[in-house]
Amino acid sequence: MIDDAAADAAASGAVGGVLDPEHPQGTFVLEPGVMAPLVARIATSEGSGTHRSMCPFTGAPLVTFPVSSAEDVAACVVRARVAQRSWARLSVRERAGVLQRLGRIVLDRQSEALDLVQLETGKSRRAAFEEIADIAQVARHYAVRGERYLSSRRALGMVPLLAGVQVHRRPVGVVGAISPWNYPLVLALSEALPALLAGNAVVLKPDPQTTLTALWAAEALDDAGLPAGLFQVVAGGPEVGEALIEHVDHIAFTGSTATGRKVAARAGERLIGATLELGGKNALYVTDDVDVDAAVPGIVRACFSNAGQLCVSIERLVVHEAVAEEFVAKFVRAVRSLRLGPALDYSAEVGSLTSAAQLDKVTAHVDDALARGARVLAGGVHRADVGPYFYAPTVLDDVPAQAVVTREETFGPVVTITRVDCDEDAVAVMNDTEYGLHSAVWSRDVGRARRVATRIETGSVAINDGYTMTWGSVSAPLGGWKASGLGGRHGAASIDGLTRQQTVVTARGARFGATLDSLYGLGGDTPSRVLTTALEAMRKLRMA
Ligand code: NAD
């Protein structure tokens, strides 16, 4: 899979052929010395082994780092637990200050983060920038709204006035986060920030391919003033993730549905909370009243941002027959004109797939569809001329229902087209999947699109947008239905998952003898008559 040029680059330790606008004459090199302070942040001990990641743009080695053993993970959680006790005693406002500063750091130092994210994932700069924008949004949102989300509230007591009820939110303790490689900065921090704000500590296990970005996030939190021990990174593969679940108080998992089921099973055995953000087979419906020219650019982006390696990416286009001919022709033309490239600037529209495994999966899905009679309208080829894992943005038509690409998440730059002749059929096709993560409807008639949305079984629905405004609306919950997950991120949803509620009820009348015990002490049917009168009064007054 690695070509000769990449192999030469690998031998020299350089990431060859990557355009770096800050050094236009040079070849981009990740100096091991420069990476050393980041690598030193991994919670590891002697002899736990090493992992070598590569740069998807060329296949050349990127960094070799030590991995964590099960004992390292356990020690890390103990450290986190100690740090968490003092952190939880600070006010929400003090904790929010760290998030405010982090938001500024991510914007100010975006160039370093963008380079790392791109070199680890192979994504385009514009897809990498989505990560910067997201973390700036999430940090600001929780810093500003944190006090409101976490404040204690009063509730109506059993006996009004005599029972004083307060409901508090307490941190769960140590939150374990396990994340995939596709949005490494977002997925390192988007659950960690509300978790920290709520008074928890976080131990993160990123995917081995994107460990440097996770370490950069740890450094940025440090620079934002987060006390030591509260955000630690353990490194390695599935076994490190499994070890983490054994020790933490809540697991925030993002990844495939297959792994999510295993994580949920173990969390269930341990009786700890689990937030599961899993896969999707997202559909977008193009109604018969769309302005095709206006819709096409947004729909292309909905399908091919981050080369389709995005949980909310569109993999199925459901097109009304009345506009199908015009829409498909213009859509395919736009897809064919997308610029692919490995540039560390904004010149490329689509980047690389992140690994050989991704390339193999995408190739297998397309080959299977073709073998079953599907037609390629655009792409369908490995673009080794651009880089070892680049794959051309692909549009497939006439894909049979039994094809793998119809049912399974491809997680790559491949979209299928299905024609329908009414909204009813569109909804049936969109819901014909085990997944329920995200969907979109494109229509001039927003009322109609909203009516369609009420019948789609997904956690989020975008109207006249692919995913950006849905993901970016961080005050609203985002989470999957069906096999796409449990619980959600953003807004109050994250706080719900990352805190425990505690109800404290004070019998206020105790000071002057007005208690339930004194009522029961009256004997006979007096207590029940008094209570019946009180309950009847509460019913009439509609107290709740
Ligand atoms: P994956 O499930 O293979 O791996 C995800 C993480 O889990 C990695 O860090 C991996 O090392 C770890 N892991 C693997 N097996 C484990 C185990 N048994 N116990 C504990 N940890 C384990 O996922 P992937 O294929 O690398 O990532 C892509 C998937 O992530 C896609 O399905 C995508 O849709 C999904 N995703 C979902 C969201 C969302 O918000 N819903 C966001 C991004 C990605």
Residues whose N, C-alpha, C, O or C-beta is under 5 A from the ligand:
A	BS01	NAD	I178 S179 P180 W181 K205 P206 D207 G236 G237 P238 G241 E242 T254 G255 S256 T257 T259 K262 E277 L278 G279 G280 C311 S484
